[in-house]
């Protein structure tokens, strides 16, 4: 049973980093800040309690980009993803 006082998190589904990566690959060039913000604003999201959010992170194996810091975190994620390829 969920604790009604438990904080809710707004979680993009699919993960925002995956959505941005797909958009950038589809574009064939780096996304602009405006494009990143538009994608974030249009991303389907659900509200979930903290315990469910932690379960999603554990199942996925990574934490997603924070929507509040999407541009800065996307720049860091891009560098990390480029290094892997």
C-alpha positions, 0 to 999 in steps of 0.5 A: 500500500502506498503512503499518501504522504509519500512524495510524487515524482513526475517521470518521463516515459520513456526515459528523457535521455532515451527520447533526446538521443533518438531525436538527435540521431533522427536529426543527424545533428546536435539538438539545440537548447530550444529543441531539447526544451520542446522535447522535454515539455512534450514528453509523456510523463506519469506521476509515481511515488518515490518507492516506485520511482526507485524501482524504475531506476533500479530496473532500468539501470540508470537515473534519467536526466532531471527535467528541471536541468534538462539542457545542462544534463543533456550536454553531459549525457551526450559526452558520455554517450559519445565516449561509449561509441 
